[in-house]
Amino acid sequence: MTGKHRSDGKLAYENQEFLAGEEGRSIRILAEYLEPLQRFTRANIHDTIVFFGSARLSSDGPMARYYDDARELARLVTEWSTALSDHARRYVVCSGGGGGIMEAANRGAADAGGQSIGLNISLPREQRPNSYVPCALSFEFHYFFMRKLWFAHLARALIVFPGGFGTLDELTEILTLAQTRKLERPIPVILYGSNYWKEIINFDALIKYGMIDRGDLGLFEYADDPNAAFMQLKANLRQEFDEPTPAFAHSRTGASKP
């Protein structure tokens, strides 16, 4: 063997240059599925209640009530979920892990003495992990689509507070999965702040122009008060109480029955 072709003795999975390069992209994507899967399994977490909303809504801004309401609702959800007699950790509050509404949700869970999940995304601005997510359940993603997969993969319900492009993207992702019946089980969606959402999204216009069916309005409901939203959430999940603890969500395949 000549020095020109001699191996440096490094195993392929130890080669950081390769893993960070173009050829290693598929491995990085797979890692963002398998590593969270391992951690959720070890933590015995089976499902979540997902909170979406803007990182720009602070506890002292002009729309501070939404921060306060998200915090209170997450507290109610966590107190309820931790009292359930189940060996698995169910209905765990999950947010995008950043500031604003995300921080409020994780903070509310901490107020109740419970843990919560933060699915953070590496961004140059705005998105920094908040301090209310325990290290064991704080995740950092590079790929938006893998982060959104984990939002949907564990979700048993979705509560959407006012937000911008990111919140709209996450909301319509779940509504599309529900409308097209790509998931084996329904995900109740609560739009929190009816005045905001009715102004931001003109669902009646979508019906008028034939872009959605009137029945699609049944894919979500509105709420304007933490206690009312909590009661709506429990009513939507009541059927699950008598069923075995579900595993991770599965997409429908071609062989699945509609």
C-alpha positions in Angstrom: 0.0 0.0 0.0 1.3 3.4 -0.8 0.8 6.4 1.5 -1.4 8.0 -1.1 -4.1 5.4 -0.6 -3.6 4.5 3.0 -6.7 4.7 5.3 -6.6 6.9 8.3 -8.2 4.1 10.3 -11.4 6.2 11.0 -14.7 4.4 10.8 -17.3 5.9 8.5 -19.7 6.9 11.2 -16.8 8.7 13.0 -16.0 10.8 10.0 -17.5 14.2 10.9 -16.5 15.7 7.5 -18.5 13.0 5.7 -21.5 13.3 8.1 -21.7 17.0 7.7 -21.4 16.9 3.9 -23.8 16.4 1.0 -23.4 12.7 1.0 -24.3 12.4 4.7 -27.6 14.3 4.4 -29.8 11.1 4.5 -28.0 9.9 7.6 -28.6 13.3 9.3 -32.3 13.2 8.4 -32.6 9.6 9.7 -30.9 10.6 12.9 -33.5 13.3 13.5 -36.1 10.5 13.5 -34.3 7.8 15.4 -32.7 9.8 18.2 -36.0 11.5 19.3 -37.7 8.1 19.0 -35.2 6.6 21.4 -35.6 9.4 23.9 -39.4 9.4 23.8 -39.4 5.6 24.3 -37.0 5.8 27.3 -39.1 8.6 28.8 -42.3 6.4 28.3 -44.0 9.2 26.5 -46.8 8.0 24.3 -48.7 11.1 23.2 -48.8 14.9 23.4 -51.0 17.9 23.5 -49.3 20.3 21.1 -49.3 24.1 21.5 -48.5 26.3 18.5 -48.3 30.1 18.5 -46.0 33.0 17.8 -42.6 33.4 19.4 -43.3 37.2 19.3 -46.1 37.2 21.9 -44.5 38.1 25.2 -45.9 38.2 28.7 -45.9 42.0 28.7 -46.8 43.0 25.1 -50.0 44.3 23.6 -51.3 40.7 23.2 -50.0 39.5 26.6 -53.3 37.8 27.4 -52.6 35.1 24.9 -49.3 34.3 26.7 -51.2 34.2 30.0 -53.9 32.0 28.6 -51.5 29.6 27.0 -49.6 29.3 30.3 -52.9 28.6 32.2 -54.2 26.1 29.7 -50.9 24.2 29.8 -51.1 24.1 33.6 -54.6 22.7 33.5 -53.6 20.1 30.9 -50.6 19.0 32.9 -52.4 18.8 36.2 -55.0 16.6 34.5 -52.6 14.4 32.6 -50.3 13.7 35.6 -53.4 12.6 37.6 -54.4 9.9 35.0 -54.0 6.3 36.3 -51.8 5.1 33.4 -48.4 3.6 33.4 -47.5 5.6 30.3 -46.9 9.4 30.3 -49.9 10.6 28.3 -51.0 14.0 27.0 -47.7 15.7 27.7 -47.6 19.4 26.8 -45.4 19.9 23.7 -44.3 23.1 22.1 -41.8 24.4 19.6 -39.4 25.0 22.4 -38.8 28.7 21.8 -40.2 31.9 23.2 -43.6 33.5 23.2 -46.5 31.1 23.2 -44.0 28.2 23.2 -42.4 29.4 26.4 -45.9 30.0 27.9 -46.9 26.4 27.3 -43.7 24.9 28.8 -43.9 27.4 31.7 -47.5 26.4 32.5 -46.5 22.7 32.6 -43.7 23.6 35.0 -46.2 25.6 37.1 -48.1 22.3 37.6 -45.0 20.5 38.6 -44.9 18.5 35.4 -42.5 18.1 32.5 -43.1 19.1 28.9 -41.4 18.8 25.5 -39.7 21.4 23.4 -39.1 20.7 19.7 -36.7 23.5 18.9 -35.4 24.4 15.4 -32.0 25.9 14.7 -32.6 29.4 13.2 -30.4 32.5 12.9 -33.1 34.7 14.6 -35.9 34.4 17.2 -35.7 30.7 18.0 -33.8 30.0 21.2 -34.7 27.2 23.6 -36.7 28.5 26.6 -35.6 27.6 30.1 -38.8 25.8 31.1 -38.1 22.6 29.1 -36.2 19.9 30.9 -32.9 19.0 29.2 -34.1 15.4 28.7 -37.0 16.5 26.6 -35.4 19.4 24.8 -34.8 18.6 21.1 -32.9 20.5 18.5 -33.8 20.0 14.8 -32.1 21.2 11.7 -34.8 20.0 9.3 -38.2 21.7 9.5 -40.0 18.6 8.0 -38.5 16.3 10.6 -39.6 18.6 13.4 -43.1 18.8 11.9 -43.2 15.0 11.7 -42.6 14.7 15.4 -45.3 17.3 16.1 -47.8 15.1 14.2 -46.3 11.7 15.2 -47.3 12.0 18.9 -50.1 14.6 18.9 -53.5 13.7 20.3 -54.7 17.3 20.0 -53.5 20.6 18.7 -54.1 24.1 20.3 -53.2 26.9 18.0 -52.7 30.4 19.5 -52.2 33.5 17.3 -49.1 33.3 15.1 -47.5 34.2 11.8 -46.0 32.2 8.9 -44.6 29.4 11.1 -47.9 28.9 13.0 -49.9 29.0 9.8 -47.6 26.4 8.3 -47.9 24.1 11.2 -51.6 24.5 11.4 -52.3 23.8 7.8 -50.0 20.8 7.8 -52.2 19.2 10.5 -55.4 20.3 8.8 -54.2 18.8 5.5 -53.4 15.5 7.1 -56.8 15.4 8.7 -58.7 16.5 5.6 -56.9 13.9 3.4 -57.2 11.2 6.1 -53.5 10.5 6.1 -53.5 9.6 9.8 -55.2 6.6 11.4 -56.7 8.7 14.2 -58.2 12.2 14.4 -56.3 15.1 15.9 -58.7 17.6 17.4 -57.7 21.2 16.5 -58.6 24.2 18.7 -58.0 27.7 17.3 -57.5 29.8 20.3 -58.6 33.5 19.8 -61.6 33.3 17.6 -61.5 37.0 16.6 -57.9 36.7 15.5 -58.4 33.5 13.5 -61.6 34.6 11.8 -59.8 37.7 10.6 -56.6 36.0 9.5 -58.2 33.0 7.7 -61.4 33.5 5.7 -62.7 30.0 5.7 -66.1 31.1 4.3 -64.2 32.5 1.2 -62.4 29.1 0.8 -65.8 27.4 0.8 -67.3 30.1 -1.6 -64.6 29.4 -4.2 -64.8 25.7 -3.8 -61.3 25.3 -2.3 -62.7 23.4 0.8 -66.0 21.7 1.6 -68.2 23.1 4.3 -67.7 19.8 6.2 -64.1 20.7 6.5 -65.1 23.3 9.1 -65.6 20.4 11.4 -61.9 19.7 11.5 -61.4 22.5 14.1 -63.2 24.6 16.7 -62.7 27.9 18.4 -62.0 28.8 22.0 -61.4 32.1 23.9 -61.0 31.0 27.5 -58.5 28.5 29.1 -61.1 26.7 31.1 -63.5 26.4 28.1 -60.6 25.2 25.9 -59.7 22.6 28.5 -63.2 21.2 28.6 -63.4 21.1 24.8 -60.1 19.2 24.8 -61.2 16.6 27.4 -64.5 16.1 25.5 -62.6 15.4 22.3 -60.3 12.9 24.0 -63.0 11.2 26.2 -63.3 8.2 23.9 -59.6 7.4 24.3 -59.9 6.9 28.1 -61.4 3.5 27.7 -59.0 2.4 25.0 -55.5 0.9 25.3 -52.6 3.3 25.4 -51.9 4.0 21.7 -48.4 3.7 20.2 -47.0 6.3 17.9 -49.2 7.7 15.2 -49.0 5.9 11.9 -49.7 7.3 8.4 -52.2 5.4 6.3 -50.7 3.3 3.6 -52.1 2.1 0.3 -53.2 -1.1 2.1 -54.9 0.7 4.9 -58.7 0.8 5.0 -60.2 4.3 4.7 
